[in-house]
Amino acid sequence: MTKDDIFDRIVQILNQTFDIEPSRITRESRLGEDLDIDSIDAVDLIVQLKPLVGKRLQPEAFKSVRTVQDVVDALYGLVHETPAA
């Protein structure tokens, strides 16, 4: 899964779940300030992103997330991390 795939899925989720127009969503969009995603909405977003990763998402992985690109990078890292031996 590429970062573009992850971005496209995030755009779909934001549009379907929060009724955010896809044209408003860019990689630089700030979740809170630009897209009005509050902490409760962020939890909903994480729940919907879980199937992309195929494992439980730890909230700590998203503590420093501020933009859509931050979400893409965090998910990409989780998808491609090497399991601990």
C-alpha positions in Angstrom: 0.0 0.0 0.0 1.4 3.3 -1.0 1.1 6.7 0.6 -1.2 7.8 -2.2 -3.5 4.8 -1.5 -3.7 5.8 2.1 -4.4 9.4 1.3 -7.2 8.4 -1.1 -8.8 6.2 1.6 -8.5 9.0 4.2 -10.3 11.4 1.7 -13.1 8.8 1.3 -13.5 8.4 5.0 -13.5 12.1 5.7 -16.1 12.6 3.0 -18.4 9.7 3.9 -18.2 10.0 7.7 -17.8 13.8 8.3 -19.3 15.1 5.0 -16.2 17.0 4.2 -16.0 18.0 0.5 -13.0 16.1 -1.1 -11.8 19.4 -2.7 -11.2 20.8 0.8 -8.9 17.9 1.7 -5.2 18.2 0.9 -2.2 16.6 2.4 -1.4 20.0 4.1 -5.0 20.3 5.6 -4.9 20.6 9.3 -7.3 18.2 10.9 -8.6 20.7 13.6 -8.2 24.1 12.0 -9.0 23.3 8.4 -11.3 20.3 8.6 -13.0 20.8 12.0 -12.0 17.3 13.2 -12.1 17.3 17.0 -10.7 14.7 19.3 -13.9 12.6 19.2 -14.0 12.7 15.4 -10.3 11.7 15.4 -11.2 8.6 17.3 -13.8 7.7 14.8 -11.3 8.3 12.0 -8.8 6.0 13.7 -11.4 3.3 14.1 -12.2 3.5 10.4 -8.6 3.4 9.4 -7.9 0.2 11.4 -8.8 -2.2 8.5 -6.1 -0.5 6.4 -3.4 -1.5 8.9 -5.0 -4.9 9.9 -4.1 -4.5 13.5 -5.0 -2.5 16.5 -4.0 1.2 16.3 -2.4 2.6 19.3 -3.5 6.2 20.1 0.1 7.1 20.9 0.9 6.7 17.2 -1.4 9.6 16.5 -0.6 12.0 19.3 1.6 14.2 17.1 -0.7 14.1 14.1 -1.8 17.5 13.0 -2.3 17.3 9.2 -3.7 14.8 6.8 -0.1 14.0 5.7 0.8 13.3 9.3 -2.0 10.6 9.3 -0.7 9.2 6.0 2.8 9.0 7.4 1.7 7.4 10.6 -0.4 4.8 8.9 2.3 4.1 6.3 4.8 3.5 9.1 2.4 1.1 10.8 1.6 -0.8 7.6 5.2 -1.3 6.7 6.7 -1.8 10.2 8.6 -5.0 10.7 7.0 -7.2 13.4 9.1 -7.6 16.5 11.0 -10.9 16.6 
